[in-house]
Amino acid sequence: MTHIESRDYALQPLTGGCQCGAVRYRIAAAPVKPHICHCRMCQKASGAAFMAFAEAELGAGFSWTRGQPTWFRSSEAVERGFCAACGTSLHFRYVGSPRLDVALASLDEPEAIRPAQEFGGESRLGWLDLLGHLPRSTTEGTTPAAALRTYASRQHPDHD
């Protein structure tokens, strides 16, 4: 898929969901503020160095198409949506806000929205500077042959 600039988003709705498919969503209005967050809370919520998000309006622009996330209130101000069945981190929102931030990697087409800024720089991990300079390999290239022979993904496909 070609990259969709957020301002050109009206070209098509975006869909996404969790790894097992129990929670699915659709974004029909242009998401805004695509960003990467390095804050320690996002690191802990995802188990990753950072999370990438774009903000969507609840209601007219965003809808659940299968299931609903479970919410964890990670602070007095913030709650995070995830799939109770598989644990996929899906959303972040300020308590009571009419908007939520969708995890870009949970989109069926995660390349569709490109982050435009970074937040939480105080917690940015220094080794991220190595990205682009480390050796790269494919999943098949690093998976033992015996595991490849028995490999069967239980991941929901990137579509409904």
N, C-alpha and C positions, 0 to 999 in steps of 0.2 A: 504494500500500500504506500502511496505517496504521503508525505507529511502534510497535515492539515494545520495551517496557522489558526490560532484561536479565533482571530477576527474573521476567518473564512469558514468557520465551523458549520454554518447553516447548510453546508453542502450535504450533510447526512447526519442522522442521529448516531450516537455512539452507544454501544452496549458493553456490558462487562459483568463480572461476578467472581465468585470464589473458586477455589481449586476443585471442589467436589461438585459444584453446580447447584447446591441447595439454595444459595442466594444469588439472584441475578437482578440487574438494573438496566435502565435505559436513560440516556441523557439526550433530550430533544432540543434544548436551548444551549447557546454558546457558553461553554465554561470559561471562567476568567481566572486571572492570577496563577497561571501554571508556574509551579516552583518546586524546588528541592528544599526539604527541611532537614537540617543537621542536628536539631535540638536533641538533648539526651532522652526526652520523653519519646520522641519518634524512633530513636535508636532502640530503646527498650521495647516499644510496642511492636516493632517489626523484626527485631533480632538482626538488623542490618545497619550499615553505616549511615544511611539516610533514607528518607521516603520522598517520593515525588507525588505531587498533588495538583489538582486544578479544582477551582471552586464552582459548584453548581447550585442553582436555585431549586429548593424543594418545591414540590407541587407542579407547576406548569412546565418546568424544565427538566425535572428529574422524577422517575418513578421506579418502584420496585416491580419487577416482572415475575419473580419467583421468590418466595420466602421473604424473610426480613432478617437483618443482622441482629446480633446480640450487642448490647452497648456496655462498655466499661467506662466509668467516669474516672479518668486518669488524673484529674485535678479538680479543684472547685470550679474551674472555668471550662474544662474540656472533657468531651466524651468521644470514645473511639468505637466505631462499628466493626465487627468481625463476624465470621461465620462460626457458629457454635459447633458445627459438625466437623469442620476441617481446620479451623483456626486462622484462615486467611484474613489478614488485616485489610479492610476495605475502605474505611472512611474515618474522617476526623471532623468534629464540629464543635463550635463554641456552644455551650449549653443554652438552649432557647433560641438559637439563631435560625433564620429561615433558609440558611445556606449550609451546605456541607462540602468538605473537600474530599474528592474522590481520589483514591490511590491509583495513579496512572498505570502501574503495572497490573492492576486488576481489569483494565480495559481489554476487550477482545483484540483490539488493535493498539497495543501500547505505544507504538510509534506515532500515533495520530496527533498527540498533543506533546509539544516539546517545551520543557521548562524554560522560563525566561528570567528567573532570578533565584537566589539562594537565601534562605533564612536560617537562623540558629547557628551562625558562624562561630560562636563561642565554643561549640561542641564539635565542630568539624574535625574529623580524624585526619591527622597529618599524613597517614599513608595513602590517602586518596590521591595525593600528588603523583603517586606511582602509576595510576591508571593511564593507559595509553603507552606505557613503557615496559609493561610486564609481558612475558611470553604468553601467547594465546593458544588454545586448543579447543576442539569440539567436545561435546558430551560423549559421543561414541569413542573418540580418541583417548579418553581417560577412564572409561568404564571397563572393568575386567571382562574378558570374553565370556566367561561363565555367567556373569550377571546379564550381559546383553542377550544371551540365549533365552533367559527366563524373564526378561524385562517386559512388563505389560503395564502401561500407565493407567492409573485410575483417575487421572485428571479429566475434568469436564472439558470438552472441546471448546475452542474460542468462538463459539456461536451458539444460538439456541436451536 
